[in-house]
Amino acid sequence: MPSKDEVAAFFAQMPAIFVPEKAQGVNAVMQINLAGDNGGQWWIRIADGTCEVTEGEYANPAMTLSAKADDLYDAMTGKTNAVASFMQGKIKVAGDMSLALKMQSMFKFTA
């Protein structure tokens, strides 16, 4: 189980693992809501080939992803399959589903 600091550090490094060429035409904000003792809220703005990650809640995101912090962390670090976690109901998506699908290619997630 990742600590709250490890989860926060993961989100802080997202701009560094962002792949701009995979985000062509994307101009949106994604809200991430993580439950659990190590959870929190972050929003990710993708615009003009750039990525900005901010802790907190965004008023009108195009997509909201909700999960337990452990489940999303495992999916994003390759310990579990993100699509399988979604199908099992561990990761929930509201709004623009295509953004959730693009996340795997817009970021160079590693195990």
N, C-alpha and C positions, 0 to 999 in steps of 0.2 A: 504494500500500500504506500503510495507516494505521500510525502508530508505536504502540508499547506505551502511551505516554501518551495518545494519541488514543482508543485502545480503552478505556482505563480512564476517561477523561473522558466517553466516551459512556455507560458504565454509571452513572457518578456523576450524570449528568443525567436518568436514566430516571424518578426520582420527579417531576421537573418536567414531563415530557411524558406522565405517567400520566393516563388519562381514567377517573375513578372510576365514572361512570355506565355505562361499557362493561364494568365488572368486577363488576356486581351478582351476588351469589351465589357469587363466587369466593373461596375461602379455601384457598390452596395455596402451596407453595414450588416454584419452578422452578430447577433447577440448570443453569448454562451453563458448558460446558467448551470452551475455545478452544485449539486447537493452533497452533504456530508461534512464532517469536521474539517476536511481539507479542501472544501469547495470554495466557491466565490462566483463573482460575475465579471465578465470581460466582454468588450465589444471590439470587433475587428472591422476596420474600414479598408476596403479595397477600392482604389480609384486611381486612374491614370497611371497604371503600372506600379503603384506604391501600396504598401501595407502599413497600417497604423494599428497598434493594439493598446487599448486603454482599459484599466480596471474600472468597473462600475456598470451601470445600466444605461442603455441607449433608448431614447423615447420611441422611435419608430423604425426598428430594424426591418430589413427585407426578409430576414430569416432568423428564427430563434432555435437554438439547439439546446436541449435540456438533458442532463444525465447525472448520475452519481460521478463525482470527481474520479474515483478509481476506474470506473468503466470507460470514461472518455480518455483518460490518461493512457490506459492500456491499449485502446484502439489507435490513438495518435502515435504511440511509440512502437507499434507493431506487435505488441504482446498478444493482442486479439485482433480479429478481423472486424473492421468498422461496419461493413455491410451486414455481417452476421449479428453484430451487437444491435444494429438498428432493427433487423428482422425479429430479434428476440425481445424487442421493446426496451432494451437497456439505454438506447439513445433515441430521443424523440425530437422530431423536427416540425416546426410550425412555420408557415410562410413559404418562401421560394425554395422548393426542394432541390432545384438545380444547383443552387449555391452549396448546399450540403454535399452534393455529389462532386462538385468541382474542388472542394476543399482538399481532397486527397491528391489532386494533381497540382493545385496552386501552392502547396507547401511540400517541401522535401522532408517528410517525416521519416525518422529512422528508429530502429530498435535500440 
